[in-house]
């Protein structure tokens, strides 16, 4: 059964801490051929790419896995474009 997910960047950042729950969750999305929701304005994709850039210097393992995960998600079209983000959600999480 395929599922649709919205993956918060905090899950990606948990890879730096070698959080195996985060690893198994992201890996399971690939294995199950689930979809990851992205908005049409590409805000979520930008947040993922910013996350990868920040992680780049902290953990080679996390960076490599997240880059691989994102490539798979994009290349296999496991993406569900769900429209624009609501105004109240735009820019959230950037202050942290």
C-alpha positions as CSV (number, residue, x, y, z in Angstrom):
1,X,0.0,0.0,0.0
2,X,1.5,3.3,-1.1
3,X,1.2,6.2,1.2
4,X,1.7,10.0,0.9
5,X,4.0,11.7,3.3
6,X,5.0,15.2,4.2
7,X,8.5,14.9,5.6
8,X,9.6,17.8,7.9
9,X,13.2,18.8,7.6
10,X,13.7,17.9,11.3
11,X,13.6,14.3,10.2
12,X,16.5,15.0,7.8
13,X,18.4,16.9,10.5
14,X,18.1,13.9,12.8
15,X,20.3,11.9,10.4
16,X,23.2,14.0,11.7
17,X,22.6,12.6,15.2
18,X,22.5,9.1,13.7
19,X,18.9,8.7,14.6
20,X,18.1,5.3,13.3
21,X,14.3,5.9,13.4
22,X,14.8,8.8,11.0
23,X,17.0,6.5,8.7
24,X,14.4,3.7,8.8
25,X,11.5,6.0,8.1
26,X,13.2,7.7,5.1
27,X,14.5,4.3,3.8
28,X,11.0,2.8,4.1
29,X,9.5,5.6,1.9
30,X,11.9,4.5,-0.8
31,X,11.3,0.8,-0.3
32,X,7.5,1.1,-0.3
33,X,7.5,3.5,-3.2
34,X,5.6,6.0,-1.2
35,X,5.1,9.6,-2.3
36,X,6.5,12.7,-0.7
37,X,4.4,15.8,-0.9
38,X,6.0,18.9,-2.4
39,X,4.3,22.3,-3.0
40,X,4.1,23.9,-6.5
41,X,6.1,26.9,-5.4
42,X,9.0,24.5,-4.5
43,X,9.3,25.9,-0.9
44,X,9.6,22.4,0.5
45,X,12.2,21.4,-2.0
46,X,14.2,24.5,-1.2
47,X,14.1,23.6,2.5
48,X,15.4,20.1,1.7
49,X,18.2,21.5,-0.3
50,X,19.1,24.0,2.4
51,X,19.1,21.2,4.9
52,X,21.5,19.2,2.7
53,X,23.8,22.2,2.4
54,X,23.8,22.6,6.2
55,X,24.4,18.9,6.9
56,X,27.2,18.8,4.3
57,X,29.9,19.9,6.8
58,X,28.5,18.0,9.8
59,X,28.1,14.4,8.7
60,X,29.2,12.7,5.5
61,X,27.0,9.8,6.2
62,X,23.9,11.9,6.7
63,X,24.7,14.1,3.7
64,X,25.2,11.1,1.4
65,X,22.1,9.3,2.5
66,X,19.8,12.4,2.3
67,X,21.2,13.2,-1.1
68,X,20.6,9.7,-2.2
69,X,17.1,9.7,-0.7
70,X,16.2,13.0,-2.4
71,X,17.6,11.8,-5.8
72,X,15.5,8.6,-5.6
73,X,12.4,10.6,-4.6
74,X,12.8,12.9,-7.5
75,X,14.0,10.4,-10.2
76,X,11.3,7.9,-9.5
77,X,8.6,10.6,-9.3
78,X,7.6,9.7,-5.8
79,X,6.4,13.2,-5.5
80,X,2.9,14.5,-5.1
81,X,2.6,18.2,-5.8
82,X,-0.1,19.3,-3.4
83,X,-0.4,23.0,-4.4
84,X,0.8,26.1,-2.8
85,X,1.6,26.2,0.9
86,X,-0.7,28.3,3.0
87,X,0.7,31.7,3.9
88,X,0.9,30.7,7.6
89,X,3.3,27.9,6.8
90,X,5.6,29.8,4.5
91,X,8.9,30.7,6.2
92,X,8.2,28.6,9.3
93,X,11.2,26.8,10.7
94,X,13.8,29.2,9.4
95,X,14.2,31.0,12.7
96,X,15.3,27.7,14.4
